[in-house]
């Protein structure tokens, strides 16, 4: 492979820096020469979008967990339109009396006041009073007011936010009021999740700063990644609020974006700052020369890493669910802002601070040291005994991945909520008063002409404990609504078999829906989409590495080893969340399964992070190979120059993710533990052991490419001189 000298003089040689920088180097130089313009643009972005950022928790939507195009979503839409909002998103107000019938005395007064509160809200369609045999228990101590959905699912979550407080305040001695239902579930979950995220942030920022101080050896340098990431997050939060005015955006988009952008932003800033300090304090280049070199080397790796992250997350868009698409889109938006800040704002800040970046430095840290003697020695050790270290790491990863074969997934149960949440209390009361399957009541929308036939089929099904008489629409639509109570809890796997039988036996016009069925349909969609999403992510990740490195073998190996840390993380997830290992320590109640959205979404996130480290390591290896043509120097040099960055960045990510695992409801714990374990294994076993060993074992073959491929691929160079 021919090596071009990026310092060769020519018509594009910059007289001030003495060599011809590449595209990113020119961008960095341009930023330093147009400081006011760059600063003004970012100030406008941060202030302009930051005005909207505080509204992110109240404006973003709380629902969207559905499979678009499914029968259950169609049934919900028809029930909302033609049956007074009696759909899965309706609010159920559970009123219970311990002092006699709930429809008499104080209970009757509470029901009347609750009805008045509901009727005042224009987003409530129709308030249906408790019906004996349906929503009034046999002992007459529990009644359910049904507040029909007069708005879409996202707005109904906001209705729940607004009304649950006033409704609960109606409780008095002997009478309790607990709103429940799908809309309340998401309202309570979002509230608990927000509290947990804020608590986790309080822990993660100081821990992150401490790790960065140790990694950089200077307080000012350590603060730069945090300020950079904060700028990107403020801009992305404001953008999500604006986007939500046109397309509903899930609140989870911001929650995930906050965690993911913090981790990646620190990675990117760490990589650039270390390279800049090496150029300034190690090579004694001028500030502008140092910026050009940093951008041509570390900046190029950061850009390719960001592209890999965006490609991985874009594959999640293949899942036809609003929540998944908005979550992926929210993270991608945050990554774009962080990436933009890294490649434009950070070079400006580095240029302005220059030597002051090392203020308040630790006395034992060598300023400007880029090649780590510790990691160089580690690379030498790996080179001498590759099989021992490689097989050792492989055995650990395979052992941790083994439990993945017994992994079961399902949609979240009511256990994701705190025990004192209104939705969970109401849910438990409904189960106790009306039967195990009552919280998962099925809604079957069918033509009136086929209602009798449908009622017969439903009543005869062994999975149904009871049905309510068919309600006919009064708007001339010719539709009927039959509600049926299953025998099992909504989280019981047997419910899926009941729904499948009904769909097979009911008349062709029948649509089976209800909140529990919407969950089942979403799980079915996720199970079908997961192999496609994983395949697309792997293929695109390989292609991007191939384009960046121009070497098919190491691009393939770099992609495949990412599967090891991912599989190991999900193996651990099965032991923790399905089997309940450590449930007491982490403070959660095991559901007996992993949430169904975890495999597809977390795979994309883990793969994105893994490829982030892969790009850093292999870009450094290619840079050394372009200089020397020596596989040994490529491997050891890559570990020596990028090992400290990968180690520090991995430590920061693990700290960030595990702080989210220590508080809040179950899904953020799943996210924190799975991602934390994945990063821990990927950074310290895969990228700092297994991948360098593969470079050692493959030698020059790692960098070989057939001539026809080199003619097709762009010639991307990482070497600077």
C-alpha positions in Angstrom: 0.0 0.0 0.0 1.5 3.3 -1.0 1.6 6.0 1.7 1.0 9.6 0.8 2.8 12.3 2.7 0.2 14.7 4.0 2.9 17.2 4.7 4.1 17.4 1.1 4.2 21.0 -0.2 2.0 21.9 -3.1 -0.5 24.4 -4.3 -2.7 23.8 -1.3 0.1 24.1 1.3 -0.9 26.5 4.1 2.0 28.8 4.5 1.2 29.4 8.2 1.2 25.7 9.2 3.7 24.5 6.7 1.8 21.5 5.2 -1.3 20.6 3.3 -4.1 19.6 5.7 -6.9 17.3 4.8 -10.5 18.3 4.7 -11.0 18.0 8.4 -7.7 19.7 9.1 -8.8 22.6 6.9 -12.1 22.7 8.8 -10.2 23.0 12.1 -7.9 25.7 10.7 -11.0 27.6 9.3 -12.6 27.5 12.7 -9.5 29.0 14.3 -9.5 31.8 11.8 -13.2 32.5 12.0 -13.6 32.3 15.7 -16.3 34.9 16.0 -18.5 33.4 13.3 -18.1 29.9 14.8 -18.8 31.1 18.4 -21.8 33.2 17.2 -23.3 30.2 15.4 -23.0 28.0 18.4 -24.2 30.7 20.7 -27.3 31.1 18.6 -27.9 27.4 18.4 -27.5 26.8 22.2 -29.5 29.9 23.2 -32.1 29.7 20.5 -32.8 26.0 21.0 -32.1 26.1 24.7 -35.1 28.3 25.2 -37.3 25.3 24.4 -35.1 22.8 26.2 -36.8 23.2 29.7 -40.1 22.1 28.1 -38.8 18.8 26.9 -40.2 16.8 29.9 -43.7 18.2 29.6 -44.0 18.5 25.8 -42.7 15.2 24.6 -45.2 12.3 24.3 -45.5 9.5 26.7 -47.1 6.8 24.5 -46.4 5.4 21.1 -45.6 1.8 22.2 -47.6 0.1 19.4 -47.1 -1.8 16.2 -48.4 0.5 13.5 -50.7 -1.4 11.1 -51.7 -4.1 13.6 -55.2 -5.3 14.2 -55.1 -4.1 17.8 -54.3 -0.5 16.8 -57.1 -0.6 14.2 -59.5 -1.8 16.9 -58.4 1.0 19.3 -59.0 3.6 16.6 -62.5 2.3 15.8 -63.4 2.0 19.5 -62.3 5.6 20.1 -64.2 6.9 17.1 -67.4 5.0 17.4 -67.9 4.0 21.0 -67.4 7.1 23.1 -63.7 6.7 23.5 -64.0 3.3 25.2 -60.6 2.3 23.9 -57.4 1.0 25.4 -56.2 4.5 26.1 -59.3 5.4 28.2 -58.7 6.3 31.8 -60.1 3.9 34.4 -60.9 5.5 37.8 -61.0 2.8 40.5 -63.0 3.8 43.5 -63.1 1.4 46.5 -65.0 1.5 49.7 -64.2 -0.4 52.9 -67.3 0.8 54.7 -70.2 -0.7 52.6 -71.4 -0.3 49.0 -69.3 2.2 47.0 -72.4 3.5 45.3 -73.9 4.7 48.5 -73.0 7.4 51.0 -69.5 8.8 50.9 -68.6 6.4 48.0 -71.5 7.9 45.9 -70.3 11.4 46.7 -66.7 10.6 45.6 -68.0 9.0 42.4 -70.0 12.1 41.6 -67.0 14.4 42.2 -64.8 12.2 40.1 -67.3 12.3 37.3 -67.4 16.1 37.5 -63.6 16.4 37.2 -63.6 14.1 34.2 -66.4 15.8 32.4 -64.7 19.2 32.7 -61.8 18.1 30.6 -62.6 18.5 26.9 -60.2 15.7 26.1 -62.4 13.2 27.8 -65.1 11.9 25.3 -67.7 10.1 27.5 -67.8 9.2 31.1 -69.4 5.8 31.6 -70.7 5.1 35.1 -70.1 1.7 36.9 -72.2 -1.1 35.4 -73.3 -4.0 37.6 -71.6 -7.3 36.5 -69.0 -5.4 34.4 -67.4 -2.4 36.3 -69.2 -2.8 39.6 -67.9 -5.7 41.7 -70.2 -8.4 43.1 -69.6 -7.2 46.6 -70.4 -3.7 45.4 -67.3 -2.3 47.1 -65.3 -1.6 44.0 -66.4 0.6 41.1 -64.7 1.7 37.9 -65.5 5.0 36.2 -64.5 4.8 32.5 -63.3 8.1 31.0 -63.4 7.7 27.3 -60.4 8.8 25.2 -61.3 12.0 23.3 -57.7 12.5 22.0 -54.8 10.4 20.7 -52.8 8.2 22.9 -50.1 10.8 23.5 -52.6 13.4 24.6 -54.3 10.9 26.9 -51.1 10.4 28.8 -51.0 14.2 29.3 -54.7 13.9 30.5 -53.5 11.3 33.0 -50.7 13.7 34.1 -53.2 16.5 34.7 -56.0 14.6 36.3 -54.5 11.9 38.5 -53.6 14.3 41.3 -57.1 15.8 41.6 -58.7 12.4 41.4 -56.4 10.9 44.0 -57.1 13.9 46.3 -60.8 12.7 46.4 -59.7 9.8 48.6 -60.9 9.9 52.2 -61.3 7.6 55.2 -62.9 4.4 53.9 -62.8 5.4 50.2 -59.8 5.3 48.0 -59.5 6.7 44.4 -56.8 5.3 42.1 -56.8 6.0 38.4 -55.3 3.2 36.3 -55.2 2.0 32.7 -52.6 2.2 29.9 -52.5 6.0 29.9 -52.0 6.1 33.7 -49.3 3.4 33.4 -47.3 5.5 31.0 -47.9 8.7 33.0 -46.8 7.1 36.3 -43.8 5.4 34.5 -42.7 8.6 32.9 -42.9 10.4 36.2 -40.9 7.7 38.0 -38.4 7.6 35.1 -37.8 11.3 35.2 -37.1 11.3 38.9 -34.7 8.4 38.4 -32.9 10.1 35.5 -32.4 13.2 37.5 -31.1 11.3 40.4 -28.8 9.3 38.2 -27.5 12.5 36.6 -26.7 13.9 40.1 -24.5 10.8 40.7 -23.0 10.4 37.2 -21.7 13.9 36.5 -19.4 14.1 39.6 -18.2 10.5 39.0 -17.6 11.3 35.3 -15.6 14.5 36.2 -13.5 12.5 38.7 -12.6 9.9 36.1 -11.8 12.6 33.5 -9.6 14.4 35.9 -7.6 11.3 36.4 -7.5 10.5 32.6 -6.5 14.1 31.6 -4.5 15.0 34.6 -5.9 18.5 34.5 -9.2 20.0 35.8 -9.7 22.4 32.8 -9.1 19.6 30.3 -11.4 17.3 32.1 -14.2 19.8 32.1 -14.2 20.3 28.3 -16.0 17.1 27.4 -18.7 17.8 29.9 -19.3 21.3 28.6 -19.2 20.1 25.0 -21.7 17.4 25.7 -24.0 19.7 27.7 -24.0 22.1 24.7 -25.1 19.3 22.4 -27.7 18.1 24.8 -29.3 21.5 25.2 -29.5 22.0 21.5 -30.9 18.5 20.9 -33.5 18.9 23.7 -34.7 22.1 22.2 -34.8 20.6 18.7 -36.9 17.6 20.0 -39.5 20.0 21.5 -39.8 21.8 18.1 -40.0 18.5 16.1 -42.7 17.4 18.5 -44.9 20.2 17.2 -45.1 18.3 13.9 -44.4 14.7 14.7 -45.0 13.1 18.1 -41.7 12.4 19.9 -41.4 9.9 22.7 -40.1 11.3 26.0 -37.8 8.2 26.0 -36.0 9.9 23.0 -34.7 12.5 25.4 -33.9 10.0 28.2 -31.9 7.8 25.9 -30.3 10.7 24.1 -29.2 12.3 27.4 -27.4 9.1 28.5 -26.0 8.2 25.1 -24.8 11.6 24.1 -23.1 12.1 27.4 -21.1 8.9 26.9 -20.3 9.5 23.3 -19.5 13.2 23.7 -17.0 12.4 26.3 -15.4 9.7 24.0 -15.1 12.1 21.2 -13.7 15.0 23.2 -11.3 12.8 25.0 -9.9 11.5 21.7 -9.4 15.0 20.3 -8.1 16.6 23.5 -5.5 13.9 24.0 -4.3 14.3 20.5 -4.1 18.1 20.7 -2.1 18.0 23.9 0.3 15.6 22.3 0.8 17.8 19.3 1.3 21.0 21.4 3.2 19.7 24.4 4.7 16.6 23.0 5.7 17.6 19.4 5.8 21.3 20.2 3.8 22.4 17.2 2.1 25.7 17.0 -1.6 25.9 18.2 -2.9 26.0 14.6 -0.6 23.2 13.5 -1.8 21.1 16.4 -5.4 21.8 15.5 -4.8 20.7 11.9 -3.0 17.5 12.9 -5.6 16.7 15.5 -8.5 17.1 13.1 -6.7 15.1 10.3 -6.1 12.2 12.6 -8.3 12.0 15.7 -11.0 14.1 14.0 -11.2 11.7 11.1 -11.7 8.8 13.5 -14.4 10.7 15.4 -16.2 11.4 12.2 -16.1 7.8 11.1 -17.2 6.7 14.6 -20.1 9.1 14.6 -21.1 7.8 11.2 -21.1 4.2 12.5 -23.3 5.2 15.5 -25.8 7.0 13.2 -25.9 4.0 10.8 -26.4 1.5 13.6 -29.3 3.6 15.1 -30.9 4.3 11.8 -31.5 0.5 11.4 -34.0 0.8 14.3 -36.2 2.9 12.1 -37.1 -0.4 10.3 -39.3 -1.2 13.4 -42.8 0.1 12.5 -43.4 1.6 16.0 -43.6 5.3 16.8 -41.8 5.0 20.1 -38.9 3.1 18.6 -38.5 5.4 15.7 -38.6 8.6 17.8 -36.2 7.1 20.3 -33.7 6.3 17.6 -34.3 9.6 15.9 -33.8 11.5 19.2 -30.5 9.8 19.9 -29.3 10.4 16.3 -30.1 14.0 16.6 -28.2 14.3 19.9 -25.2 12.5 18.3 -25.3 14.9 15.4 -25.2 17.9 17.7 -22.4 16.4 19.8 -20.5 15.4 16.7 -20.9 18.9 15.2 -19.7 20.5 18.5 -16.7 18.1 18.6 -15.6 19.0 15.1 -16.2 22.7 15.2 -16.7 24.1 18.7 -14.1 22.0 20.4 -11.2 23.0 18.1 -12.0 26.6 18.7 -12.0 26.1 22.5 -8.7 24.2 22.3 -7.1 26.9 20.2 -8.2 29.6 22.5 -7.2 27.9 25.7 -4.0 26.4 24.4 -1.6 26.0 27.3 -4.3 26.9 29.8 -5.9 23.6 29.1 -3.4 22.1 31.6 -4.4 24.4 34.4 -4.8 22.8 37.8 -3.0 19.7 36.6 -2.0 16.8 38.8 1.7 16.7 39.7 2.3 13.1 38.6 0.8 13.5 35.1 3.1 14.1 32.1 1.6 16.9 30.1 1.2 16.2 26.4 2.1 12.5 26.6 0.3 10.7 23.8 2.0 7.3 23.8 1.3 5.6 27.0 4.3 3.5 28.3 1.8 1.4 30.4 -0.3 0.5 27.4 2.8 0.1 25.2 4.0 -2.5 27.6 0.5 -4.1 27.5 0.7 -4.3 23.7 4.2 -5.9 24.0 2.7 -8.5 26.3 -0.1 -9.3 24.0 2.3 -9.6 21.0 4.5 -12.1 22.9 1.6 -14.4 24.1 -1.4 -13.8 21.8 -3.0 -17.2 22.2 -2.9 -17.1 26.0 -4.6 -13.7 26.3 -6.8 -14.2 23.3 -8.2 -17.6 24.4 -8.6 -16.3 28.0 -10.7 -13.4 26.9 -12.7 -15.6 24.5 -13.5 -18.1 27.3 -14.8 -15.4 29.6 -17.0 -13.9 26.8 -18.4 -17.2 25.7 -19.1 -18.3 29.3 -21.0 -15.0 30.0 -22.8 -15.3 26.7 -24.0 -19.0 27.2 -27.1 -18.1 29.3 -28.5 -16.2 26.3 -29.9 -19.4 24.9 -32.5 -19.5 27.7 -33.5 -15.8 27.3 -37.2 -15.1 27.3 -38.7 -11.7 26.4 -42.2 -10.2 26.9 -43.7 -6.7 27.0 -43.3 -4.9 30.4 -45.7 -5.9 33.1 -47.2 -3.7 35.8 -44.1 -4.5 37.9 -42.2 -1.8 36.1 -44.0 0.7 38.2 -43.3 1.5 41.9 -45.6 -0.2 44.3 -47.1 3.1 45.4 -47.9 4.3 41.8 -51.6 5.0 41.3 -51.8 2.8 38.1 -50.3 -0.2 39.9 -52.6 0.2 43.0 -55.6 0.5 40.8 -54.5 -2.5 38.7 -54.2 -4.7 41.7 -57.6 -3.7 43.0 -59.2 -4.5 39.7 -57.5 -7.9 39.7 -58.7 -8.6 43.2 -62.3 -7.4 42.6 -62.9 -8.6 39.0 -60.5 -11.4 38.3 -56.9 -11.9 37.2 -57.6 -11.0 33.6 -59.7 -7.9 34.2 -56.9 -5.4 33.8 -56.3 -6.9 30.3 -59.9 -6.9 29.1 -60.1 -7.6 25.4 -62.0 -5.3 23.0 -63.4 -6.9 19.9 -64.8 -4.6 17.2 -67.0 -6.4 14.7 -69.8 -5.8 12.2 -73.2 -5.7 13.9 -74.4 -8.4 11.5 -71.7 -10.7 12.9 -71.9 -9.7 16.5 -73.9 -12.7 17.6 -71.6 -15.1 15.9 -68.6 -13.4 17.5 -70.1 -13.4 21.0 -70.7 -17.2 20.6 -67.1 -17.8 19.7 -65.7 -15.6 22.5 -68.0 -17.2 25.1 -66.9 -20.7 24.1 -63.2 -20.0 24.2 -61.5 -21.7 27.2 -59.3 -18.7 27.8 -62.2 -16.3 28.5 -63.8 -16.0 31.9 -66.7 -13.8 30.9 -68.0 -11.4 28.2 -70.2 -8.3 28.3 -73.1 -7.8 26.0 -72.3 -6.3 22.6 -72.5 -2.5 22.5 -73.7 -1.2 19.2 -72.5 2.1 17.7 -75.1 4.8 17.4 -73.5 6.7 14.6 -74.6 4.4 11.7 -71.2 2.8 11.3 -72.7 -0.7 11.6 -70.2 -1.7 14.2 -70.4 -3.5 17.6 -68.0 -3.7 20.5 -67.7 -6.8 22.7 -65.5 -6.7 25.8 -64.2 -10.0 27.1 -62.2 -10.7 30.3 -59.5 -13.3 30.0 -58.8 -15.9 32.7 -55.1 -15.0 33.0 -53.1 -11.9 33.9 -52.1 -9.7 31.0 -48.5 -10.7 31.4 -49.2 -14.4 31.3 -47.9 -16.1 28.1 -51.2 -18.0 27.9 -53.0 -14.8 26.9 -51.2 -14.9 23.5 -52.6 -18.3 22.8 -56.1 -17.1 23.6 -55.8 -14.1 21.3 -54.5 -16.3 18.5 -57.4 -18.7 18.8 -59.9 -15.8 18.8 -58.4 -14.3 15.7 -58.5 -17.6 13.9 -62.1 -18.4 14.9 -63.9 -15.0 14.9 -65.7 -13.7 11.8 -63.5 -12.0 9.2 -64.6 -8.5 10.2 -63.5 -8.9 13.8 -60.6 -7.0 15.1 -59.2 -8.0 18.5 -57.7 -5.2 20.6 -57.1 -3.9 24.1 -54.0 -2.7 25.9 -52.7 -6.2 26.5 -53.2 -7.2 22.9 -51.4 -4.1 21.7 -48.4 -5.3 23.7 -48.7 -8.7 22.2 -48.8 -7.3 18.7 -45.8 -5.1 19.4 -43.8 -8.0 20.7 -44.7 -10.0 17.6 -43.5 -7.1 15.5 -40.3 -6.8 17.5 -39.6 -10.5 17.2 -40.1 -10.3 13.4 -38.0 -7.1 13.1 -35.1 -8.0 15.3 -33.2 -10.3 12.8 -33.6 -7.8 10.0 -32.4 -4.9 12.2 -29.4 -6.9 13.5 -28.5 -8.0 9.9 -28.7 -4.5 8.6 -26.6 -3.1 11.4 -23.9 -5.8 10.9 -23.8 -5.3 7.2 -23.7 -1.5 7.3 -21.1 -1.6 10.1 -18.9 -3.9 8.1 -19.2 -1.7 5.0 -18.3 1.5 6.9 -15.2 -0.2 8.4 -14.3 -1.5 5.0 -14.5 2.0 3.5 -12.6 3.5 6.4 -9.8 0.9 6.5 -9.7 -0.5 3.0 -9.0 -3.9 4.5 -11.7 -6.6 4.3 -10.3 -9.0 6.8 -9.8 -6.7 9.8 -13.1 -4.9 8.9 -14.9 -8.3 9.1 -13.1 -9.3 12.3 -13.8 -5.9 13.9 -17.5 -6.3 13.1 -17.8 -9.9 14.3 -16.1 -9.5 17.7 -18.7 -6.8 18.5 -21.2 -9.7 18.7 -19.2 -11.3 21.5 -19.6 -8.4 24.0 -23.3 -8.0 22.9 -24.1 -11.7 23.5 -22.3 -11.7 26.8 -24.2 -8.6 27.9 -27.5 -10.3 27.1 -26.3 -13.5 28.8 -25.8 -11.5 32.0 -29.2 -9.8 31.4 -30.9 -13.1 31.5 -29.3 -14.0 34.9 -30.1 -10.6 36.4 -33.6 -9.8 35.0 -35.1 -13.2 34.1 -33.6 -15.2 37.0 -33.5 -12.4 39.4 -29.8 -12.5 40.4 -29.0 -9.3 42.3 -32.6 -8.1 42.2 -32.4 -7.1 45.8 -29.2 -5.2 45.4 -30.4 -3.3 42.3 -33.8 -2.7 43.9 -36.3 -4.3 41.4 -38.8 -7.1 41.2 -38.0 -9.6 38.6 -40.7 -10.1 35.9 -39.3 -13.5 34.9 -38.3 -12.2 31.5 -36.5 -9.4 29.7 -38.5 -6.6 28.2 -39.2 -7.4 24.5 -37.9 -4.1 23.2 -34.4 -4.7 24.8 -32.8 -7.0 22.2 -33.4 -4.9 19.1 -32.8 -1.5 20.7 -30.0 -2.3 23.0 -28.2 -4.3 20.3 -28.2 -1.2 18.1 -26.8 0.9 21.0 -24.2 -1.6 22.1 -23.0 -2.2 18.6 -22.7 1.6 18.1 -20.6 1.9 21.2 -18.5 -1.1 20.3 -17.8 0.2 16.8 -16.9 3.5 18.4 -14.0 1.9 20.2 -13.2 -0.3 17.1 -12.8 2.8 14.9 -10.5 4.4 17.5 -8.3 1.4 17.8 -8.1 0.4 14.2 -7.8 4.0 12.9 -4.7 4.3 15.2 -3.4 0.9 13.9 -3.9 1.9 10.3 -2.1 5.2 11.0 0.9 3.3 12.4 0.8 0.8 9.5 0.8 3.6 7.0 3.9 5.0 8.6 5.9 1.8 9.0 4.3 -1.1 7.0 5.1 -3.2 10.1 2.2 -5.2 11.7 4.0 -5.3 15.0 4.3 -1.5 15.2 0.7 -1.2 14.0 -0.6 -3.3 16.8 1.6 -2.1 19.7 1.4 1.5 18.5 -2.4 1.4 18.4 -2.6 0.0 21.9 0.0 2.5 23.2 -1.7 5.5 21.6 -5.4 4.7 21.9 -5.4 2.3 24.9 -5.5 5.1 27.5 -8.4 6.9 25.7 -10.4 3.6 25.3 -9.7 2.7 28.9 -10.8 6.2 30.2 -13.8 6.4 27.9 -14.9 2.9 28.8 -14.6 3.8 32.5 -16.7 6.9 32.0 -19.4 5.0 30.1 -19.5 2.2 32.6 -19.9 4.8 35.4 -22.6 6.7 33.5 -24.6 3.5 32.6 -24.4 1.9 36.1 -25.6 5.0 37.8 -28.8 4.7 35.8 -29.0 1.1 37.0 -29.2 2.1 40.6 -32.4 4.1 40.6 -35.8 4.3 39.1 -38.2 1.8 37.5 -37.1 -1.4 35.8 -36.5 -0.4 32.1 -33.8 2.1 32.9 -32.2 -0.5 35.1 -32.2 -2.9 32.2 -30.6 -0.2 30.0 -28.0 0.7 32.6 -26.9 -2.8 33.5 -27.0 -4.2 29.9 -25.1 -1.3 28.4 -22.8 -1.0 31.4 -21.8 -4.7 31.2 -21.5 -4.5 27.4 -19.1 -1.5 27.6 -17.1 -3.1 30.4 -16.6 -6.3 28.4 -16.1 -4.6 25.1 -13.7 -1.9 26.1 -11.5 -4.0 28.4 -11.7 -7.5 26.9 -12.6 -7.1 23.2 -10.8 -3.8 22.2 -7.9 -4.0 24.6 -7.3 -7.7 24.4 -9.1 -9.7 21.7 -8.9 -7.3 18.8 -5.2 -6.5 19.3 -4.6 -10.3 19.4 -6.4 -10.7 16.1 -4.1 -7.9 14.6 -1.2 -9.9 15.9 -2.3 -13.3 14.5 -3.4 -11.9 11.1 -0.2 -9.8 10.6 0.0 -8.2 7.2 -3.1 -10.1 6.0 -5.1 -7.8 8.3 -4.3 -4.9 6.0 -4.4 -6.7 2.6 -7.0 -5.8 0.0 -7.4 -7.1 -3.6 -6.5 -4.6 -6.2 -10.0 -4.4 -7.6 -11.3 -3.4 -4.2 -8.6 -0.7 -3.7 -9.7 0.8 -7.0 -13.4 0.9 -5.8 -12.8 2.2 -2.3 -11.8 5.8 -1.4 -8.2 6.1 -0.2 -8.7 7.3 3.4 -5.4 8.0 5.2 -5.0 8.3 8.9 -1.2 9.0 8.9 -0.2 12.7 9.3 3.5 12.7 8.6 
